[in-house]
Amino acid sequence: MPIRITFDALLARKGMKAKHVAALIGVSETQLSLFRSGKVRGIRFSTLAKLCAVLECQPGDLVVYDADPLDLQAADDGDD
């Protein structure tokens, strides 16, 4: 998958705990854990905005796109 979640690294740099962030943005620890592990198919823009506000960051600080032509080819093959 070309999208990597870098949330844990940002938390470490900010010295914050995921449990505290979850409470501040109004999501369950389970939901935040699923995001942290990359086991979600998407994230609501409103949740992303809250994360950015609380962590004083940009969306690109939470997720990173690693281009891999094989991932793009596999996605194209499945659309037929």
Residue, then its C-alpha position, 0 to 999 in steps of 0.5 A: m500500500p503506498i499510503r503509510i500512517t506516521f501518526d505514532a512518530l508524530l505522537a512521539r515527537k509531540g510527547m502525547k499519548a494516543k489515549h489523550v488525543a482520542a479523548l480530545i478529538g472525540v473518538s474511541e481509543t479503538q477507532l484511533s488504534l485502527f487508524r494508527s495501524g492502517k487498518v481503516r479504508g479511510i478517515r473523515f475530513s472532520t476527524l483529520a481536521k481535529l487531529c491536525a488541530v490538536l497535534e498542531c500539524q498538517p495532514g502530510d505529517l500524519v500520512v505519507y505517500d510512497a509511490d510504488p508503480l506496482d501498487l498502481q498497476a495492481a489497482d488498475d488490474g482490479d477495476d476491470 
